[in-house]
Amino acid sequence: MRILLIEDDTVLGSAVRDQIAGDGQSVDWVTRLDAAGDAVAGAAYDLLLLDLMLPDGRGIGFLKTLRARGDVTPVIILTALDQISDRIEGLNAGADDYLVKPFDLSELSARIGSVARRYSGNPNPIITHGALTIDIASRTIRREGKPITLTAREWALFEAFLARPGQLLSKPQLEEKLYTFDAEVESNTIEVHVSRLRKKLGAGVIETERGMGYRLGAS
């Protein structure tokens, strides 16, 4: 997944960013709402992590604006505001989850996974695809009982296919899953990672539609 973190606390932001990256996700981090607006306008995110108290305004207003214009990107609020009324306001504004600071980073990872699975239409963290058994929550894969290790980028790419079974994904769409503000994506990155996934998971796990893109195939 590609995640946008909107958090002005540099210590917490760094910890959350490192946690998400360690989970194999792509993360962009901004500290202001105006920068968040620019980021959302310029990229397709799978999930937003939103602080409510930011230097240039309240996250609630930002969230309401997103929802008013029809943006359904999942949003998890991260905030020190712990009153029931604050939680109700956040959820009623369109948040998918609400996590009060301080929180355990492992819990954040679990909540991110839970929200992502709900949006993908499969709340079950265990997926069987051909000979593959995939645990989305722990990011582990077994082929006929034998464990397979993927790199963070390989997992991010494979997860994009799992979230849209049967759907053709273009090269630019897949590059979005790997891109972060501080890392360039080479022109042949997708081809390289697709080739590696096929070697590890099976030649037919990803199908190529020449000139169009890729889709999840039989493993």
C-alpha positions in Angstrom: 0.0 0.0 0.0 0.9 3.6 -0.4 0.2 5.6 2.8 0.1 9.3 3.5 1.1 10.2 7.0 -0.1 13.7 8.2 1.6 14.4 11.5 3.6 17.4 12.8 5.3 15.7 15.7 8.7 14.8 14.3 9.5 12.2 16.9 6.2 10.4 16.5 6.2 10.9 12.8 9.6 9.3 12.4 8.6 6.3 14.5 5.4 5.8 12.5 7.1 6.2 9.2 9.8 3.7 10.1 7.1 1.2 11.4 5.1 1.5 8.2 8.2 1.1 6.0 9.3 -1.8 8.1 5.9 -3.4 7.4 6.7 -3.2 3.7 4.4 -0.3 2.9 5.3 2.9 0.9 4.9 6.0 3.1 4.9 9.7 2.4 5.1 12.1 5.4 3.9 15.7 5.5 3.5 17.9 8.6 0.9 20.4 7.4 -2.6 20.3 5.9 -1.7 22.4 2.9 1.1 19.9 2.0 -1.4 17.0 2.6 -3.8 18.6 0.2 -1.1 18.8 -2.5 0.0 15.2 -1.8 -3.6 13.9 -2.2 -4.1 15.9 -5.4 -0.9 14.5 -6.9 -1.0 10.8 -6.0 -3.3 7.9 -5.4 -3.1 6.8 -1.8 -4.5 3.6 -0.3 -4.8 5.0 3.2 -4.3 8.2 5.2 -3.1 8.6 8.8 -4.4 11.9 10.0 -3.5 13.9 13.1 -6.2 16.3 14.2 -4.2 19.2 15.5 -1.8 20.6 12.9 0.0 23.9 12.5 -2.3 25.2 9.8 -5.6 23.8 11.0 -7.7 20.9 12.3 -7.6 17.5 10.6 -11.4 17.2 11.0 -12.0 20.0 8.5 -9.5 18.3 6.0 -11.3 15.0 6.4 -14.8 16.6 5.9 -13.6 18.2 2.7 -12.2 14.9 1.4 -15.5 13.2 2.0 -17.6 16.0 0.7 -15.9 15.8 -2.7 -16.4 12.0 -2.8 -12.9 10.8 -1.8 -13.4 7.4 -0.2 -9.7 6.8 0.7 -9.6 5.0 4.1 -8.6 7.4 7.0 -7.3 6.5 10.4 -7.1 9.4 12.9 -4.1 9.5 15.1 -4.6 12.1 17.9 -4.1 12.9 21.6 -7.8 14.0 21.8 -9.3 11.2 23.8 -12.8 12.4 24.8 -15.7 10.3 23.6 -17.1 13.5 21.9 -13.8 13.8 19.9 -14.1 10.1 18.8 -17.7 10.6 17.7 -16.8 13.7 15.8 -14.0 12.0 14.0 -16.0 8.9 13.1 -19.0 11.0 12.0 -16.7 13.1 9.8 -15.8 9.9 7.8 -12.8 8.3 9.6 -12.6 4.6 9.4 -10.7 4.2 12.7 -9.5 6.4 15.6 -6.4 5.7 17.6 -5.5 7.8 20.7 -1.9 8.8 21.4 0.3 7.4 22.8 -0.3 4.1 21.0 1.7 0.9 20.4 3.2 0.9 16.9 2.3 -2.8 16.5 -1.4 -1.9 17.1 -1.2 0.7 14.5 0.1 -1.8 12.0 -2.8 -4.2 12.9 -5.3 -1.4 12.5 -3.9 -0.4 9.1 -4.1 -4.0 7.9 -7.7 -4.4 9.2 -8.9 -1.2 7.5 -7.2 -2.2 4.3 -8.7 -5.7 4.3 -12.2 -4.2 4.8 -11.8 -1.9 1.8 -10.4 -4.7 -0.4 -13.6 -6.7 0.3 -11.9 -9.5 2.1 -11.8 -9.1 5.9 -10.2 -12.5 6.2 -6.4 -12.1 6.7 -5.8 -15.6 5.1 -6.0 -15.8 1.4 -5.6 -19.0 -0.7 -4.6 -18.4 -4.2 -3.8 -21.6 -6.2 -0.9 -23.3 -4.4 -0.2 -20.1 -2.3 -1.4 -19.5 1.2 -1.1 -15.8 2.0 -1.4 -14.3 5.5 -2.0 -10.6 4.8 -1.7 -9.6 8.5 1.7 -11.2 9.1 2.8 -10.7 5.4 3.9 -14.3 5.0 3.4 -16.6 2.1 3.7 -20.4 1.8 3.7 -22.4 -1.4 2.5 -26.0 -0.7 3.6 -25.5 2.9 7.0 -24.0 2.2 7.7 -20.4 3.3 8.5 -17.9 0.6 10.3 -14.6 1.5 9.5 -11.4 -0.4 11.3 -8.1 -0.1 9.3 -5.1 1.0 8.9 -3.8 -2.6 8.0 -7.3 -3.9 5.3 -7.5 -1.2 3.9 -4.1 -1.9 3.6 -5.0 -5.6 2.0 -8.4 -4.9 -0.4 -6.9 -2.4 -1.6 -4.5 -5.1 -2.6 -7.4 -7.3 -4.2 -9.3 -4.4 -6.4 -6.2 -3.6 -7.7 -6.2 -7.2 -8.0 -9.8 -8.4 -8.7 -10.0 -12.1 -8.2 -6.2 -12.6 -5.7 -5.0 -15.1 -3.2 -2.7 -13.5 -1.1 -0.3 -15.6 2.6 0.2 -15.0 2.0 3.8 -13.7 -0.6 2.4 -11.2 1.9 -0.1 -10.0 4.7 2.4 -9.8 2.5 4.4 -7.4 2.6 1.6 -5.0 6.4 1.7 -4.8 7.1 5.4 -5.1 7.9 7.6 -2.1 9.0 11.3 -2.1 12.6 10.3 -1.2 13.0 7.3 -3.5 13.1 7.2 -7.3 11.4 4.4 -9.3 13.6 3.3 -12.2 11.9 2.8 -15.6 12.3 -0.9 -15.5 11.5 -1.4 -11.8 8.1 -3.0 -12.4 9.4 -5.4 -14.9 12.2 -6.4 -12.6 9.9 -7.0 -9.6 7.3 -8.8 -11.6 10.0 -11.2 -12.9 11.2 -11.8 -9.4 7.7 -12.5 -8.2 7.2 -15.0 -10.9 10.4 -16.8 -10.0 9.4 -17.0 -6.3 5.6 -17.6 -6.5 5.1 -19.3 -9.9 5.4 -18.3 -13.5 1.7 -17.8 -13.9 1.1 -15.7 -10.8 1.1 -12.5 -12.7 -0.1 -12.2 -16.3 1.0 -9.6 -18.8 -1.3 -7.8 -21.1 1.2 -6.5 -23.6 1.1 -2.7 -23.9 -1.6 -2.5 -21.2 -0.4 -3.8 -17.9 -0.5 -6.7 -15.5 -3.1 -8.7 -13.6 -3.1 -11.4 -11.0 -3.1 -14.8 -12.7 -3.1 -18.4 -11.5 -0.2 -19.3 -9.3 
